[in-house]
């Protein structure tokens, strides 16, 4: 539990709370993912789908950079997702050597289902929080989202993308 009324926390304390919270989120999201009716995807496939959604039409190199993975691994990952009907590959209109990656309708439906399941799990937790704590969490998460988006953005120095209407970006 956070210590109320005590001075500012160090970045190490904040980082420890963030790590603990992210581990709990993984457990909550895993519960939601396992109950998905449309089938399960691996965590790496889910991350790739989220990146492709955000950067529709990206090539394998850009996906690899966003995921921090090498080209052969990304290519095999996309092969599996394409075989599952989650991703579509198409020749790039600007370069014959590149392919563009896009989500299929099934890939979009899967992400929406996962988001709904995650939101339900999170809502059950957030309902247990006091209104003042919930407001503080909202402010903190907005600031965290902006900082993380800036760090993860391939176009450093550009504005962070706005939050989706229903759920914050998950990549």
N, C-alpha and C positions, 0 to 999 in steps of 0.2 A: 504494500500500500504506500502511496506517496506520503511524504512527511509534510503536513500542512503547517504553515506558519514559520517554517525554518527558511533561512536565507536562500539565495540562488544556488542552484545545483551546478556541479561541475559538468563539463561535457562528457566525462567518463560515466557519471551517474545517469545522465540523460541517455547515453548510448546503451548502458546496461538495461534501462527500462525499455528502450526501443527494441533491443534484441529479445528481451523476454516477451514483449507484446507481439513481435513478429512471429515468434515461435508458437504462441497461442493462436495467432491468426492462421498459421499453417495447419494447426490441428482443426480449427473451426472450418477452414476452407476444405480440408481433406474430407471432413464429414459431409460437407455439401457435395463435393465432387463425386464421392462414392455413391451418392443417392441420385446422381444424374441419370435420367431415363435414356438419354441419347448415347450412352456409352462413355467409357472412361478414356482419357488421354493422359499421357505422362506429363509430369511438371514441365519438362523441356518443350514438349509439343504445345502445351498451354501457353508458355511464355512466347514461343514463336508465333502462335496465332494472334496473341495480343500485339506483338510488334508489327505483324503484317497488317492487322486491322488499322493500326495507327499510321503506318507508312504504306498505304495501299499502292501497289505497283513497284515496290522496292525490288531490287535484285538480290541474288544470293549473297553477294559481297556485303551489301548494306545490312542484310539480316544477320550475317555472321558477325559484323561489327557490333550491332546492337546487342546480340546475345553473348558476345565475347567468345565465339567459337570459330574454329577453322573451317575453311571451305568444304573439305570432304565430309565433315560431320554435319554441316548444315545441309549439304546436298542430300545425304542419306535421310536426315530428319524430314526434309521436304518430300522425298520419295515416299516415305511412310505416310505422311499427312495427305499427300495426293492420292495414294492408294486407298486411304480411308474416306476419301471424298470431301476433305476439309479445305483443301487448297487447290487453286487452279494456277497453272503455269502457262504463260503466253509469251511469244517472242516480243522483245522490246521493239517499239517503233523507231528507236533512235540508234540501236546497235544490234546487228545480227548475232553477235556473240553472247548477248545477255538475254535472260528471260525475266519477265515480271511476275511477281507473286501477288495473288489476290485470294481473298477468302471466297469459298463457295457459299451457297445459301446454307448448306449444312454446317459449315464452319461458323457462319454468323449465328445460326440458331444455337449451336453448342455454346458459344461465348455468352449469349444472352441467357441461356439456361443456367450456366455457371454463375453469372452475375446475380441472377435472382436467388439462387441457392445461397450464395455468399451473403447477400444482403439480408436474407432471412436469419442466417446464423448471427450476423453482426447485430441486427436489430434486437435479437433476444438478449444479447449482452448489453447493448446500449440502454435498453429499457430499465436495467438494474442500476444505472448511474443517476446521481443527483443532477438536477438541471444545471447548476453552476459548474460541476465537473464536465458535463456534456458540452457546455459552451466553451470551456477552456480547451477541451480536446478538439473541438471543431476548429478553433483558432490555430491551435498548434499543428493540426493536420494540414490545414490550408498552407501554412508557412512551410511545412515539411514538403508538401507536394510541389510547391514552387521551387524550392531548393533542389529537390531530387530531379524534377523535370529539366532544370537548367543543367545539372550535372550529366544527365543521360541524353540530352539532346544532341543529335549529330551536328546540328548547326549551332555551335556554341555562341553565346552572346545574343541569341534571338529570344524573343519572349516565349515563355513556357506556354504550352497549349492550355486552353481553358479546360476546366473539368467538364466531363460529360454531364448531361442533365441528370442521369440516374445514378451513376457510380463513377468514382474517380478512376483515372487510368490505372491499370494494374501492372503494366510492364515495368 
